[in-house]
Amino acid sequence: MSIQFPITIKILYEPEAKDVPYVAYIPEFDVSSCGKTEEKAKENAKRVLEITLEEVKKQGKLKEFLKEAGFSTQSSPLFPKITFEPFIFHV
């Protein structure tokens, strides 16, 4: 069985990390990884998520884990709503 759902991937660039300056973060599941390029960081983060989901599934807690992240595995899946809002901070 396969489940397809949207994820958010935030890309951060850390120039002081010369070998792997790109960090990809998936906030829905609080997982991240890094890479030499943006694409490699995203690929690595997706792999970390896949490993995490496989482990949670082995423990028999996949539905609970997905629910805590805001996802549902019912016949018609429910996904969290994502919005981008401006935020102004005056210094």
Secondary structure by P-SEA (a helix, b strand, c coil): cbbbbbbbbbbbbbcccccccbbbbbcccccccccccaaaaaaaaaaaaaaaaaaaaaaccaaaaaaaacccccccccccbbbbbbbbbcc
